[in-house]
Amino acid sequence: MPATASTPMLPYADLDEEKLGLITAFMAVCDNGSFAAAAEALRLTPSTVSRKVMRLEERLGTRLFNRTTRRVALTEAGVIYLRSCRQVTELLMTAEAEVSSLSVFPHGLVRITMPVAFGQRTLAGMLSEFLQIYPRIEIEASFNDRFVDMIAENYDLSIRIGKLPDSSLVAKKLASNRRLLVASPAYVAQYGAPVVPSDLAHHECIRYLLYRSSGNIWRFGRGDGSRREETVNVEGSFRCDNSESVQTFALQGLGIGIVADYICHDALRRGDLVRLLPEWNVLPESGIYACWPGNRMLMPKVRHLIDFLHAKLQQTPWDDIG
């Protein structure tokens, strides 16, 4: 699209590949003292180097060299142009060194958003450990369960749990997200335990509200490889939009809930909760993902954080739940 008053020409727009080649030839002549020596350094013919310099002079509208049969000398314009080219070259070398150093010593601010329960229970400690390893990185964390528009809100990274919809984001799976059917021992003692998923229709079920869904449709898949599935329409007096609150209600004996393993692991270990229908898996199966905008370069500081979280989440004790 051509430049207009509302779309000004970018300062580097004129630095096309051809012009960079012309500048390279010009600087080679300056560095080597002659067209022949410059041609040898660039592995070109002297006539090719000469044509490139002449083409650059035509584009600039001025002579850069005074040529004689014995020597090549810079004109006043050539001296000025060479000085500017040297400055640009030094800036490019400095920029390259700074960017390369990010891979070894990543630094800067990383803005990350994550679900409340998972962020507070699991990621907060990991982020603290990460900052001890990379003290030059800063983290700004947002804990919330709403759907965040990463691009509009300028987040570098988003931790998302569930089945990812198609989007412009790039995602890396960090871990599986197992959800378990649980209740307190007191609830089971009073009302009994379901034997098959359809029994849940006759129980008090704690529903998790998500994205305006009432949470009353629960799906299960048989864990024996038979691919058998069952869908149950559940009811109950308690509904909430926070996954950790589902566990809180279950601990109080108010009903049966579906709780992520990273939340209920400790309660199951202590015996404060019991797992129900262990031979059935809660569907749909989902994962824990690191997401970032596909239209942005993945900076080393973000890549290091993703790799760190992936490694740490592979060491979690959740999968040893029976």
N, C-alpha and C positions, 0 to 999 in steps of 0.2 A: 504494500500500500504506500503510495507516495506521501512525502511529508507535507503537512498542511500547517496552518496557523495553530490548529488545535493539537496536531501531532508533530512536534518539532523533531528534526533530524537528530538522531543519537550521535554523540561525539565520536564514537568509534565506527559509525556506519560506513565511512569512506575507506576503512582499513580492510579492503578485500584481499583475497589471496594473491592476486597479481601485484598489488602495490607492496605487500610485504616482501614479495620476491624481488621487486625493484630496489627496495630499501636495503635488503640483504646484500645485493650486488654492490650497491653504493658503499656500504660500510666495509665490505670485503676489499674493495679497491683502496679505501682509506687505510685499512689495517695492514695491507700487504704492499702498498706503495706503487702498484702498477696493475694494469688490466691483466697482463699475463699471469702474474703471481696470484691475483684474485681468482682468475679462472682455474688455476691449478688447485687452489684451496677449496673451491666450490665444485670441482670436477666438471667444469663446463669449458666451452671453447672461449678464447678471448673475444671473438666476434659476438658471441652470445652475451657476455658480460657487458661489452660495449653497447649493444643494443638495449639492454636493460637500463643502463645508466642514462642513455639518451632518451629513452621512454620516460624515465622519472623526471628528467629535466623538462620534457615537453609537458608533463602533467603539472609541474611546479611553475612553469613559465619563466625559468631562469637557468643559467648555466651553473653547474656545481663544480666543474673542473676546468682549468686551463690546460689544454693538451698541447704538447710539443713532441717532436720526434724523440726527445731524450727523457722527458720527465712529465709527470702528471702532478699538478698542484691545485689545491682547493681555491676556489674563488671566495670572495667575502661571504656570498650567500651560502657556499658550500660549507664554510667554517661554522656558520650559524646553524645550518641544517644538521651537520654532524653532531654538534653539541646537543641539539634537541633529541636526535636519535639515540645518543648515548644515555641521556636522562630517561628516555622511555624504556630502553633496554634494561637499565638498572632497576627501574620500577617493576618491570615484568619479572626480573630475576628475584627481586625481593618478595613480590606477591607469590611466586611459585614456591619459594622457600617457606613463607609463612603458611601457605595452604598445606604443603607437605608436612610441616611440623605438627599440624593438627592431628595427623594420624598417629604420631608418636606421643604428643602431649596435647590431647584434645582439651579445648577450653571453650567457655562461653555459656550462655543461658539455654536451657532446654525447658520448654513449656510442655507439660504433660497432663492429660486428663484421664481419670480412671474411676470405676465404680466405687461407691463409698465403702462397702463392706470389704471387698477384696483389697482395695487400696489401704485401708486402715489396718486390716488384719495381717495382710501378707506383704504388700509392696512397700509400706512405710519403712520397715526395718531393712529391706533390701536396698532402698534408695539411700538410706543412711550409710550402709556399708559401701555402696558405689561411690559416694562422695568422699569417703576416706581413701579410696583407691585413686580417684581422679579429683584432687582438691581444686583444680582450676576450672571445673565445671560447676555451674549453678543450676539448681532445679526449682522451677515454679510449678507446684502440683495443685491440681483442682480435683477435689473429691465430689463427685455427683453422679446420680443415676440417670440423668436425662441424656438424650441423644445430642451430642455436641457436633456442630458444624466446624470441623477442624480448620478448614480454609478460611471461612468467614471470621472465626475467632482467633486465628493465627496460632494454632497449637502445632508443635513440632511432632508430637507423638500422642496417640490415644490407645489406651488399653481397653479392649472391648471383649465382652463375654457373650457367647451365643453363636448363632449361625449368621454369618456376615451377609448382608445384602449386597447385590452388585453396586459398585460405586466407583468413584475415581480414586479411591484409596488403594494403596498397596498394603498387604498384610502378611505377617509372619506368625505362624502358630507357635505360641510359647509353651502351651501345655493343654492337656485335655481338661474338660470341665464336667466332672461327674456330679450328677444331682441324685440325692438319695431320699427315699421316703422314710420319714422318721416320726416318732411320737415319744412321749415320756412313759416310763414304766407305770406310772400311776394311771395314765389314760388307758393303756393296754389292760391293766388289771381291772379297770372298771368297765370298759366297753369291748374288750377283746381285740385281737389282731386280725386284719383282713387276710384271707387265704388266697384269694385271686383279686386282680384289679377291680373287677365289677363289684366287689364287696364295699369298695370305698364310697359307693353311692349311698350307703346306709350309715356312713360315719360323718362326724364333724370334721371338715377339712379346712385348713387355713390357706386361703388363696392369696397369691402374689399378683398384684395389679401391675401390668407392664404395658406401656404404650396404649392405654385406654382399654386394654383387654380385661375382662372380668376374671380371667384365670380359672374359669370353671371347667375347662376341657383339659383333662390330663390324659396323656398317652404313654403307653408302656410297650416295651418289646421284650420278648422272652430271651433270656441270656444264654440259651443253650444252642444257639445257632440255627434254630428252626425258622427264624424270621416271623414268628407269630407276633401279632400286635393286638392290643386292646385299647379302646378309647372309653373313658369314663366321664360322665357329666357329674361333677361333684358339687356339693353345697356346704355351707358353713356360715357361722355367725361372724367370723373374723376375716377381714381382708386388709391388706396393707401394700404400700408401694415401696417397701424396703425389705430386701432379702434377709437381713439379719433379724428384723422384727418377726419374721416367720418363725425363726428358731426360738426367739424369746417367748412367743405365744405357745409353741410346742413344749418348751421346758416347763411352762406353767400348767401343763395338762389340759390345754384348751382345744386340742385337736391334733390331726395328722397334717404334716406339712412336707413340702418338697424343699430340701435345703442343699446347697452346694457343699461338696465334701470339704472344701477349704474352710467353711464356716462351722460345720458340725463335727469335724474330726475330734476335737478335744472332748466335746460333750459325749460322744459315743465311747471314747476311751474311758471316761470316768463312769460311764453307766447312767449318766443323766438323761440320755436319749437311747432309744433302741431303733435299729434299722428294721423296717418292715418290707415284706416281699423282696428279699434279697436276690431271688432268682429272676426278677424282672428289672429291666433297665428303664429309667425315665427317658422318654423321648421328647423332642428330638435331641440326638447327640450333638454336643457343641464343644467349643474350645475356647481357650483364652488367647487372644491375639494382640499383637502390637501392630498398629496401623499408622500410616503416614501418607501425606498427599503424594499422589503419583506424579504431579507436575513439578515437584521440587527435588533437587539433588539431596540425597541422604548424606547429611554432614557427618563427619567422623564422630563428633560428640554424641549424636543420636544413635549411630550405628553401634558404638561401644556400649551404650545403655541397653539397646535391644539385645545384643549378644550376652551381656551380663545377666539380664533378667531371664533370658532363655536358659542359660546354664544353671542359674539358681533354682528355677522352677522345675528343672528336671530332678532336683534333689529333695523335693517335698515329700512328706510322709503320707500324703492323702491316699495313694493307691494301695496302702497296706490295710485299708479298711475292708473287712470281710463282706 
